[in-house]
Amino acid sequence: MEAIRLFKFVLRGKSVLLKPNLVEYIPVVEGNTNHVLVGAAAEAFLRLSAKDVVVAGGPGHQRDRYLACGEQARCSASFC
């Protein structure tokens, strides 16, 4: 939290869009932004008084985003 404050973002009342890398989910290949990092970033921006945080994106190779998210959630308790 202290590190992000160094940037002196003015977020009060603003919306924040997080665009993580959601390419596809293959259990043995790192291709997606870690869901813990995405959640921590969202929480940090909310603590800095952002009105809301939206996580947006879609898979790059696996066009069925529900399948890609479902596979990742099944294996890593992630969210979509």
Secondary structure by P-SEA (a helix, b strand, c coil): cccccccccccccbbbbbbcccccccccccccccaaaaaaaaaaaaaacccbbbbbbbbccccaaaaaaaaaaacccccc
